[in-house]
């Protein structure tokens, strides 16, 4: 029974570690997405400024190309992060199933011990009853 408890603790620790890793990757993804949104907002602002200043208008196409490239790079990093996160979630699901198995084994062990204890107690009560019946019959 002790080994099941130890295995359950190990499985829980593994789940906790995977949860922390998933949160870290999720935070990184969110930061990348915020950078993308910031770049796009800044680009929109620059387009508005360029509309009123002809000297900036000439530079606008190159600027927009650079922003697009940066957004694409961030998008690729987000996609990689999401793939890593999906893999972590899969491992987390497997760890949960493993933990559930150990919990079930512990529960079955507890039921078996309770049943064994009840059977032993009943056998002792039966023996006492038989002994009393034998003594009163003499």
Chimera marker file (.cmm) of the C-alpha trace (Angstrom):
<marker_set name="trace">
<marker id="1" x="0.000" y="0.000" z="0.000" r="1" g="1" b="0" radius="0.5"/>
<marker id="2" x="2.862" y="2.346" z="0.782" r="1" g="1" b="0" radius="0.5"/>
<marker id="3" x="4.232" y="1.903" z="-2.710" r="1" g="1" b="0" radius="0.5"/>
<marker id="4" x="0.878" y="2.958" z="-4.210" r="1" g="1" b="0" radius="0.5"/>
<marker id="5" x="0.877" y="6.070" z="-2.023" r="1" g="1" b="0" radius="0.5"/>
<marker id="6" x="4.419" y="6.893" z="-3.135" r="1" g="1" b="0" radius="0.5"/>
<marker id="7" x="3.525" y="6.343" z="-6.782" r="1" g="1" b="0" radius="0.5"/>
<marker id="8" x="0.452" y="8.541" z="-6.326" r="1" g="1" b="0" radius="0.5"/>
<marker id="9" x="2.612" y="11.334" z="-4.875" r="1" g="1" b="0" radius="0.5"/>
<marker id="10" x="5.056" y="11.015" z="-7.756" r="1" g="1" b="0" radius="0.5"/>
<marker id="11" x="2.207" y="11.157" z="-10.277" r="1" g="1" b="0" radius="0.5"/>
<marker id="12" x="0.776" y="14.239" z="-8.544" r="1" g="1" b="0" radius="0.5"/>
<marker id="13" x="4.195" y="15.909" z="-8.557" r="1" g="1" b="0" radius="0.5"/>
<marker id="14" x="4.542" y="15.151" z="-12.264" r="1" g="1" b="0" radius="0.5"/>
<marker id="15" x="1.126" y="16.714" z="-12.899" r="1" g="1" b="0" radius="0.5"/>
<marker id="16" x="2.113" y="19.784" z="-10.891" r="1" g="1" b="0" radius="0.5"/>
<marker id="17" x="5.370" y="20.167" z="-12.830" r="1" g="1" b="0" radius="0.5"/>
<marker id="18" x="3.558" y="19.820" z="-16.151" r="1" g="1" b="0" radius="0.5"/>
<marker id="19" x="0.961" y="22.362" z="-15.014" r="1" g="1" b="0" radius="0.5"/>
<marker id="20" x="3.710" y="24.832" z="-14.167" r="1" g="1" b="0" radius="0.5"/>
<marker id="21" x="5.386" y="24.215" z="-17.514" r="1" g="1" b="0" radius="0.5"/>
<marker id="22" x="2.068" y="24.699" z="-19.338" r="1" g="1" b="0" radius="0.5"/>
<marker id="23" x="1.486" y="27.974" z="-17.496" r="1" g="1" b="0" radius="0.5"/>
<marker id="24" x="4.983" y="29.188" z="-18.390" r="1" g="1" b="0" radius="0.5"/>
<marker id="25" x="4.509" y="28.384" z="-22.086" r="1" g="1" b="0" radius="0.5"/>
<marker id="26" x="1.030" y="29.925" z="-22.020" r="1" g="1" b="0" radius="0.5"/>
<marker id="27" x="2.492" y="33.119" z="-20.579" r="1" g="1" b="0" radius="0.5"/>
<marker id="28" x="5.160" y="33.205" z="-23.287" r="1" g="1" b="0" radius="0.5"/>
<marker id="29" x="2.489" y="32.770" z="-25.971" r="1" g="1" b="0" radius="0.5"/>
<marker id="30" x="0.426" y="35.596" z="-24.480" r="1" g="1" b="0" radius="0.5"/>
<marker id="31" x="3.478" y="37.870" z="-24.411" r="1" g="1" b="0" radius="0.5"/>
<marker id="32" x="4.214" y="37.125" z="-28.071" r="1" g="1" b="0" radius="0.5"/>
<marker id="33" x="0.607" y="37.820" z="-29.003" r="1" g="1" b="0" radius="0.5"/>
<marker id="34" x="0.737" y="41.121" z="-27.127" r="1" g="1" b="0" radius="0.5"/>
<marker id="35" x="3.902" y="42.056" z="-29.038" r="1" g="1" b="0" radius="0.5"/>
<marker id="36" x="2.093" y="41.279" z="-32.296" r="1" g="1" b="0" radius="0.5"/>
<marker id="37" x="-0.878" y="43.402" z="-31.307" r="1" g="1" b="0" radius="0.5"/>
<marker id="38" x="1.423" y="46.227" z="-30.242" r="1" g="1" b="0" radius="0.5"/>
<marker id="39" x="3.272" y="46.117" z="-33.569" r="1" g="1" b="0" radius="0.5"/>
<marker id="40" x="0.007" y="46.236" z="-35.491" r="1" g="1" b="0" radius="0.5"/>
<marker id="41" x="-1.312" y="49.125" z="-33.394" r="1" g="1" b="0" radius="0.5"/>
<marker id="42" x="1.916" y="51.044" z="-33.872" r="1" g="1" b="0" radius="0.5"/>
<marker id="43" x="1.731" y="50.351" z="-37.616" r="1" g="1" b="0" radius="0.5"/>
<marker id="44" x="-1.816" y="51.735" z="-37.774" r="1" g="1" b="0" radius="0.5"/>
<marker id="45" x="-0.660" y="54.841" z="-35.932" r="1" g="1" b="0" radius="0.5"/>
<marker id="46" x="2.281" y="55.299" z="-38.329" r="1" g="1" b="0" radius="0.5"/>
<marker id="47" x="-0.058" y="54.908" z="-41.332" r="1" g="1" b="0" radius="0.5"/>
<marker id="48" x="-2.271" y="57.702" z="-39.940" r="1" g="1" b="0" radius="0.5"/>
<marker id="49" x="0.777" y="59.915" z="-39.388" r="1" g="1" b="0" radius="0.5"/>
<marker id="50" x="2.087" y="59.177" z="-42.884" r="1" g="1" b="0" radius="0.5"/>
<marker id="51" x="-1.221" y="60.209" z="-44.392" r="1" g="1" b="0" radius="0.5"/>
<marker id="52" x="-0.682" y="63.735" z="-43.113" r="1" g="1" b="0" radius="0.5"/>
<marker id="53" x="3.071" y="63.936" z="-43.832" r="1" g="1" b="0" radius="0.5"/>
<marker id="54" x="4.183" y="63.253" z="-47.404" r="1" g="1" b="0" radius="0.5"/>
<marker id="55" x="7.830" y="62.719" z="-46.429" r="1" g="1" b="0" radius="0.5"/>
<marker id="56" x="6.781" y="59.797" z="-44.231" r="1" g="1" b="0" radius="0.5"/>
<marker id="57" x="4.503" y="58.443" z="-46.955" r="1" g="1" b="0" radius="0.5"/>
<marker id="58" x="7.492" y="57.479" z="-49.090" r="1" g="1" b="0" radius="0.5"/>
<marker id="59" x="8.928" y="55.370" z="-46.268" r="1" g="1" b="0" radius="0.5"/>
<marker id="60" x="5.640" y="53.711" z="-45.443" r="1" g="1" b="0" radius="0.5"/>
<marker id="61" x="5.819" y="50.693" z="-47.801" r="1" g="1" b="0" radius="0.5"/>
<marker id="62" x="9.218" y="49.597" z="-46.462" r="1" g="1" b="0" radius="0.5"/>
<marker id="63" x="8.054" y="50.155" z="-42.886" r="1" g="1" b="0" radius="0.5"/>
<marker id="64" x="4.888" y="48.118" z="-43.436" r="1" g="1" b="0" radius="0.5"/>
<marker id="65" x="6.924" y="45.318" z="-45.010" r="1" g="1" b="0" radius="0.5"/>
<marker id="66" x="9.210" y="45.252" z="-41.975" r="1" g="1" b="0" radius="0.5"/>
<marker id="67" x="6.239" y="45.177" z="-39.586" r="1" g="1" b="0" radius="0.5"/>
<marker id="68" x="4.646" y="42.365" z="-41.590" r="1" g="1" b="0" radius="0.5"/>
<marker id="69" x="7.881" y="40.364" z="-41.417" r="1" g="1" b="0" radius="0.5"/>
<marker id="70" x="8.137" y="40.940" z="-37.642" r="1" g="1" b="0" radius="0.5"/>
<marker id="71" x="4.496" y="39.908" z="-37.159" r="1" g="1" b="0" radius="0.5"/>
<marker id="72" x="5.098" y="36.785" z="-39.244" r="1" g="1" b="0" radius="0.5"/>
<marker id="73" x="8.120" y="35.924" z="-37.103" r="1" g="1" b="0" radius="0.5"/>
<marker id="74" x="6.112" y="36.405" z="-33.926" r="1" g="1" b="0" radius="0.5"/>
<marker id="75" x="3.294" y="34.339" z="-35.442" r="1" g="1" b="0" radius="0.5"/>
<marker id="76" x="5.739" y="31.507" z="-36.134" r="1" g="1" b="0" radius="0.5"/>
<marker id="77" x="6.953" y="31.664" z="-32.526" r="1" g="1" b="0" radius="0.5"/>
<marker id="78" x="3.338" y="31.616" z="-31.307" r="1" g="1" b="0" radius="0.5"/>
<marker id="79" x="2.651" y="28.562" z="-33.467" r="1" g="1" b="0" radius="0.5"/>
<marker id="80" x="5.713" y="26.795" z="-32.034" r="1" g="1" b="0" radius="0.5"/>
<marker id="81" x="4.614" y="27.684" z="-28.514" r="1" g="1" b="0" radius="0.5"/>
<marker id="82" x="1.101" y="26.406" z="-29.167" r="1" g="1" b="0" radius="0.5"/>
<marker id="83" x="2.544" y="23.123" z="-30.479" r="1" g="1" b="0" radius="0.5"/>
<marker id="84" x="4.653" y="22.798" z="-27.326" r="1" g="1" b="0" radius="0.5"/>
<marker id="85" x="1.610" y="23.620" z="-25.207" r="1" g="1" b="0" radius="0.5"/>
<marker id="86" x="-0.478" y="20.985" z="-26.995" r="1" g="1" b="0" radius="0.5"/>
<marker id="87" x="2.228" y="18.397" z="-26.313" r="1" g="1" b="0" radius="0.5"/>
<marker id="88" x="2.396" y="19.416" z="-22.646" r="1" g="1" b="0" radius="0.5"/>
<marker id="89" x="-1.386" y="19.128" z="-22.380" r="1" g="1" b="0" radius="0.5"/>
<marker id="90" x="-1.192" y="15.627" z="-23.864" r="1" g="1" b="0" radius="0.5"/>
<marker id="91" x="1.456" y="14.653" z="-21.297" r="1" g="1" b="0" radius="0.5"/>
<marker id="92" x="-0.668" y="16.248" z="-18.578" r="1" g="1" b="0" radius="0.5"/>
<marker id="93" x="-3.656" y="14.183" z="-19.667" r="1" g="1" b="0" radius="0.5"/>
<marker id="94" x="-1.542" y="11.021" z="-19.545" r="1" g="1" b="0" radius="0.5"/>
<marker id="95" x="-0.237" y="11.967" z="-16.099" r="1" g="1" b="0" radius="0.5"/>
<marker id="96" x="-3.809" y="12.525" z="-14.902" r="1" g="1" b="0" radius="0.5"/>
<marker id="97" x="-4.821" y="9.082" z="-16.145" r="1" g="1" b="0" radius="0.5"/>
<marker id="98" x="-1.821" y="7.542" z="-14.391" r="1" g="1" b="0" radius="0.5"/>
<marker id="99" x="-2.679" y="9.347" z="-11.167" r="1" g="1" b="0" radius="0.5"/>
<marker id="100" x="-6.295" y="8.181" z="-11.433" r="1" g="1" b="0" radius="0.5"/>
<marker id="101" x="-5.105" y="4.581" z="-11.768" r="1" g="1" b="0" radius="0.5"/>
<marker id="102" x="-3.054" y="4.865" z="-8.588" r="1" g="1" b="0" radius="0.5"/>
<marker id="103" x="-5.997" y="6.431" z="-6.756" r="1" g="1" b="0" radius="0.5"/>
<marker id="104" x="-8.198" y="3.562" z="-7.900" r="1" g="1" b="0" radius="0.5"/>
<marker id="105" x="-5.619" y="0.992" z="-6.809" r="1" g="1" b="0" radius="0.5"/>
<marker id="106" x="-5.387" y="2.651" z="-3.390" r="1" g="1" b="0" radius="0.5"/>
<marker id="107" x="-9.163" y="2.605" z="-3.090" r="1" g="1" b="0" radius="0.5"/>
<marker id="108" x="-9.319" y="-1.062" z="-4.082" r="1" g="1" b="0" radius="0.5"/>
<marker id="109" x="-6.581" y="-1.873" z="-1.565" r="1" g="1" b="0" radius="0.5"/>
<marker id="110" x="-8.495" y="-0.066" z="1.189" r="1" g="1" b="0" radius="0.5"/>
<marker id="111" x="-11.678" y="-1.984" z="0.300" r="1" g="1" b="0" radius="0.5"/>
<marker id="112" x="-9.773" y="-5.275" z="0.288" r="1" g="1" b="0" radius="0.5"/>
<marker id="113" x="-8.246" y="-4.547" z="3.709" r="1" g="1" b="0" radius="0.5"/>
<marker id="114" x="-11.630" y="-3.555" z="5.142" r="1" g="1" b="0" radius="0.5"/>
<marker id="115" x="-13.181" y="-6.730" z="3.751" r="1" g="1" b="0" radius="0.5"/>
<marker id="116" x="-10.358" y="-8.865" z="5.159" r="1" g="1" b="0" radius="0.5"/>
<marker id="117" x="-10.694" y="-7.172" z="8.559" r="1" g="1" b="0" radius="0.5"/>
<marker id="118" x="-14.463" y="-7.694" z="8.557" r="1" g="1" b="0" radius="0.5"/>
<marker id="119" x="-14.045" y="-11.359" z="7.616" r="1" g="1" b="0" radius="0.5"/>
<marker id="120" x="-11.488" y="-11.906" z="10.416" r="1" g="1" b="0" radius="0.5"/>
<marker id="121" x="-13.749" y="-10.195" z="12.938" r="1" g="1" b="0" radius="0.5"/>
<marker id="122" x="-16.680" y="-12.316" z="11.805" r="1" g="1" b="0" radius="0.5"/>
<marker id="123" x="-14.553" y="-15.477" z="12.074" r="1" g="1" b="0" radius="0.5"/>
<marker id="124" x="-13.584" y="-14.495" z="15.630" r="1" g="1" b="0" radius="0.5"/>
<marker id="125" x="-17.228" y="-13.841" z="16.530" r="1" g="1" b="0" radius="0.5"/>
<marker id="126" x="-18.217" y="-17.188" z="15.024" r="1" g="1" b="0" radius="0.5"/>
<marker id="127" x="-15.510" y="-18.945" z="17.017" r="1" g="1" b="0" radius="0.5"/>
<marker id="128" x="-16.651" y="-17.264" z="20.237" r="1" g="1" b="0" radius="0.5"/>
<marker id="129" x="-20.244" y="-18.263" z="19.492" r="1" g="1" b="0" radius="0.5"/>
<marker id="130" x="-19.226" y="-21.854" z="18.779" r="1" g="1" b="0" radius="0.5"/>
<marker id="131" x="-17.188" y="-21.986" z="21.986" r="1" g="1" b="0" radius="0.5"/>
<marker id="132" x="-20.100" y="-20.615" z="24.016" r="1" g="1" b="0" radius="0.5"/>
<marker id="133" x="-22.501" y="-23.065" z="22.413" r="1" g="1" b="0" radius="0.5"/>
<marker id="134" x="-20.101" y="-25.909" z="23.180" r="1" g="1" b="0" radius="0.5"/>
<marker id="135" x="-19.722" y="-24.865" z="26.815" r="1" g="1" b="0" radius="0.5"/>
<marker id="136" x="-23.419" y="-24.431" z="27.431" r="1" g="1" b="0" radius="0.5"/>
<marker id="137" x="-24.110" y="-27.852" z="25.895" r="1" g="1" b="0" radius="0.5"/>
<marker id="138" x="-21.924" y="-29.658" z="28.463" r="1" g="1" b="0" radius="0.5"/>
<link id1="1" id2="2" r="1" g="1" b="0" radius="0.2"/>
<link id1="2" id2="3" r="1" g="1" b="0" radius="0.2"/>
<link id1="3" id2="4" r="1" g="1" b="0" radius="0.2"/>
<link id1="4" id2="5" r="1" g="1" b="0" radius="0.2"/>
<link id1="5" id2="6" r="1" g="1" b="0" radius="0.2"/>
<link id1="6" id2="7" r="1" g="1" b="0" radius="0.2"/>
<link id1="7" id2="8" r="1" g="1" b="0" radius="0.2"/>
<link id1="8" id2="9" r="1" g="1" b="0" radius="0.2"/>
<link id1="9" id2="10" r="1" g="1" b="0" radius="0.2"/>
<link id1="10" id2="11" r="1" g="1" b="0" radius="0.2"/>
<link id1="11" id2="12" r="1" g="1" b="0" radius="0.2"/>
<link id1="12" id2="13" r="1" g="1" b="0" radius="0.2"/>
<link id1="13" id2="14" r="1" g="1" b="0" radius="0.2"/>
<link id1="14" id2="15" r="1" g="1" b="0" radius="0.2"/>
<link id1="15" id2="16" r="1" g="1" b="0" radius="0.2"/>
<link id1="16" id2="17" r="1" g="1" b="0" radius="0.2"/>
<link id1="17" id2="18" r="1" g="1" b="0" radius="0.2"/>
<link id1="18" id2="19" r="1" g="1" b="0" radius="0.2"/>
<link id1="19" id2="20" r="1" g="1" b="0" radius="0.2"/>
<link id1="20" id2="21" r="1" g="1" b="0" radius="0.2"/>
<link id1="21" id2="22" r="1" g="1" b="0" radius="0.2"/>
<link id1="22" id2="23" r="1" g="1" b="0" radius="0.2"/>
<link id1="23" id2="24" r="1" g="1" b="0" radius="0.2"/>
<link id1="24" id2="25" r="1" g="1" b="0" radius="0.2"/>
<link id1="25" id2="26" r="1" g="1" b="0" radius="0.2"/>
<link id1="26" id2="27" r="1" g="1" b="0" radius="0.2"/>
<link id1="27" id2="28" r="1" g="1" b="0" radius="0.2"/>
<link id1="28" id2="29" r="1" g="1" b="0" radius="0.2"/>
<link id1="29" id2="30" r="1" g="1" b="0" radius="0.2"/>
<link id1="30" id2="31" r="1" g="1" b="0" radius="0.2"/>
<link id1="31" id2="32" r="1" g="1" b="0" radius="0.2"/>
<link id1="32" id2="33" r="1" g="1" b="0" radius="0.2"/>
<link id1="33" id2="34" r="1" g="1" b="0" radius="0.2"/>
<link id1="34" id2="35" r="1" g="1" b="0" radius="0.2"/>
<link id1="35" id2="36" r="1" g="1" b="0" radius="0.2"/>
<link id1="36" id2="37" r="1" g="1" b="0" radius="0.2"/>
<link id1="37" id2="38" r="1" g="1" b="0" radius="0.2"/>
<link id1="38" id2="39" r="1" g="1" b="0" radius="0.2"/>
<link id1="39" id2="40" r="1" g="1" b="0" radius="0.2"/>
<link id1="40" id2="41" r="1" g="1" b="0" radius="0.2"/>
<link id1="41" id2="42" r="1" g="1" b="0" radius="0.2"/>
<link id1="42" id2="43" r="1" g="1" b="0" radius="0.2"/>
<link id1="43" id2="44" r="1" g="1" b="0" radius="0.2"/>
<link id1="44" id2="45" r="1" g="1" b="0" radius="0.2"/>
<link id1="45" id2="46" r="1" g="1" b="0" radius="0.2"/>
<link id1="46" id2="47" r="1" g="1" b="0" radius="0.2"/>
<link id1="47" id2="48" r="1" g="1" b="0" radius="0.2"/>
<link id1="48" id2="49" r="1" g="1" b="0" radius="0.2"/>
<link id1="49" id2="50" r="1" g="1" b="0" radius="0.2"/>
<link id1="50" id2="51" r="1" g="1" b="0" radius="0.2"/>
<link id1="51" id2="52" r="1" g="1" b="0" radius="0.2"/>
<link id1="52" id2="53" r="1" g="1" b="0" radius="0.2"/>
<link id1="53" id2="54" r="1" g="1" b="0" radius="0.2"/>
<link id1="54" id2="55" r="1" g="1" b="0" radius="0.2"/>
<link id1="55" id2="56" r="1" g="1" b="0" radius="0.2"/>
<link id1="56" id2="57" r="1" g="1" b="0" radius="0.2"/>
<link id1="57" id2="58" r="1" g="1" b="0" radius="0.2"/>
<link id1="58" id2="59" r="1" g="1" b="0" radius="0.2"/>
<link id1="59" id2="60" r="1" g="1" b="0" radius="0.2"/>
<link id1="60" id2="61" r="1" g="1" b="0" radius="0.2"/>
<link id1="61" id2="62" r="1" g="1" b="0" radius="0.2"/>
<link id1="62" id2="63" r="1" g="1" b="0" radius="0.2"/>
<link id1="63" id2="64" r="1" g="1" b="0" radius="0.2"/>
<link id1="64" id2="65" r="1" g="1" b="0" radius="0.2"/>
<link id1="65" id2="66" r="1" g="1" b="0" radius="0.2"/>
<link id1="66" id2="67" r="1" g="1" b="0" radius="0.2"/>
<link id1="67" id2="68" r="1" g="1" b="0" radius="0.2"/>
<link id1="68" id2="69" r="1" g="1" b="0" radius="0.2"/>
<link id1="69" id2="70" r="1" g="1" b="0" radius="0.2"/>
<link id1="70" id2="71" r="1" g="1" b="0" radius="0.2"/>
<link id1="71" id2="72" r="1" g="1" b="0" radius="0.2"/>
<link id1="72" id2="73" r="1" g="1" b="0" radius="0.2"/>
<link id1="73" id2="74" r="1" g="1" b="0" radius="0.2"/>
<link id1="74" id2="75" r="1" g="1" b="0" radius="0.2"/>
<link id1="75" id2="76" r="1" g="1" b="0" radius="0.2"/>
<link id1="76" id2="77" r="1" g="1" b="0" radius="0.2"/>
<link id1="77" id2="78" r="1" g="1" b="0" radius="0.2"/>
<link id1="78" id2="79" r="1" g="1" b="0" radius="0.2"/>
<link id1="79" id2="80" r="1" g="1" b="0" radius="0.2"/>
<link id1="80" id2="81" r="1" g="1" b="0" radius="0.2"/>
<link id1="81" id2="82" r="1" g="1" b="0" radius="0.2"/>
<link id1="82" id2="83" r="1" g="1" b="0" radius="0.2"/>
<link id1="83" id2="84" r="1" g="1" b="0" radius="0.2"/>
<link id1="84" id2="85" r="1" g="1" b="0" radius="0.2"/>
<link id1="85" id2="86" r="1" g="1" b="0" radius="0.2"/>
<link id1="86" id2="87" r="1" g="1" b="0" radius="0.2"/>
<link id1="87" id2="88" r="1" g="1" b="0" radius="0.2"/>
<link id1="88" id2="89" r="1" g="1" b="0" radius="0.2"/>
<link id1="89" id2="90" r="1" g="1" b="0" radius="0.2"/>
<link id1="90" id2="91" r="1" g="1" b="0" radius="0.2"/>
<link id1="91" id2="92" r="1" g="1" b="0" radius="0.2"/>
<link id1="92" id2="93" r="1" g="1" b="0" radius="0.2"/>
<link id1="93" id2="94" r="1" g="1" b="0" radius="0.2"/>
<link id1="94" id2="95" r="1" g="1" b="0" radius="0.2"/>
<link id1="95" id2="96" r="1" g="1" b="0" radius="0.2"/>
<link id1="96" id2="97" r="1" g="1" b="0" radius="0.2"/>
<link id1="97" id2="98" r="1" g="1" b="0" radius="0.2"/>
<link id1="98" id2="99" r="1" g="1" b="0" radius="0.2"/>
<link id1="99" id2="100" r="1" g="1" b="0" radius="0.2"/>
<link id1="100" id2="101" r="1" g="1" b="0" radius="0.2"/>
<link id1="101" id2="102" r="1" g="1" b="0" radius="0.2"/>
<link id1="102" id2="103" r="1" g="1" b="0" radius="0.2"/>
<link id1="103" id2="104" r="1" g="1" b="0" radius="0.2"/>
<link id1="104" id2="105" r="1" g="1" b="0" radius="0.2"/>
<link id1="105" id2="106" r="1" g="1" b="0" radius="0.2"/>
<link id1="106" id2="107" r="1" g="1" b="0" radius="0.2"/>
<link id1="107" id2="108" r="1" g="1" b="0" radius="0.2"/>
<link id1="108" id2="109" r="1" g="1" b="0" radius="0.2"/>
<link id1="109" id2="110" r="1" g="1" b="0" radius="0.2"/>
<link id1="110" id2="111" r="1" g="1" b="0" radius="0.2"/>
<link id1="111" id2="112" r="1" g="1" b="0" radius="0.2"/>
<link id1="112" id2="113" r="1" g="1" b="0" radius="0.2"/>
<link id1="113" id2="114" r="1" g="1" b="0" radius="0.2"/>
<link id1="114" id2="115" r="1" g="1" b="0" radius="0.2"/>
<link id1="115" id2="116" r="1" g="1" b="0" radius="0.2"/>
<link id1="116" id2="117" r="1" g="1" b="0" radius="0.2"/>
<link id1="117" id2="118" r="1" g="1" b="0" radius="0.2"/>
<link id1="118" id2="119" r="1" g="1" b="0" radius="0.2"/>
<link id1="119" id2="120" r="1" g="1" b="0" radius="0.2"/>
<link id1="120" id2="121" r="1" g="1" b="0" radius="0.2"/>
<link id1="121" id2="122" r="1" g="1" b="0" radius="0.2"/>
<link id1="122" id2="123" r="1" g="1" b="0" radius="0.2"/>
<link id1="123" id2="124" r="1" g="1" b="0" radius="0.2"/>
<link id1="124" id2="125" r="1" g="1" b="0" radius="0.2"/>
<link id1="125" id2="126" r="1" g="1" b="0" radius="0.2"/>
<link id1="126" id2="127" r="1" g="1" b="0" radius="0.2"/>
<link id1="127" id2="128" r="1" g="1" b="0" radius="0.2"/>
<link id1="128" id2="129" r="1" g="1" b="0" radius="0.2"/>
<link id1="129" id2="130" r="1" g="1" b="0" radius="0.2"/>
<link id1="130" id2="131" r="1" g="1" b="0" radius="0.2"/>
<link id1="131" id2="132" r="1" g="1" b="0" radius="0.2"/>
<link id1="132" id2="133" r="1" g="1" b="0" radius="0.2"/>
<link id1="133" id2="134" r="1" g="1" b="0" radius="0.2"/>
<link id1="134" id2="135" r="1" g="1" b="0" radius="0.2"/>
<link id1="135" id2="136" r="1" g="1" b="0" radius="0.2"/>
<link id1="136" id2="137" r="1" g="1" b="0" radius="0.2"/>
<link id1="137" id2="138" r="1" g="1" b="0" radius="0.2"/>
</marker_set>
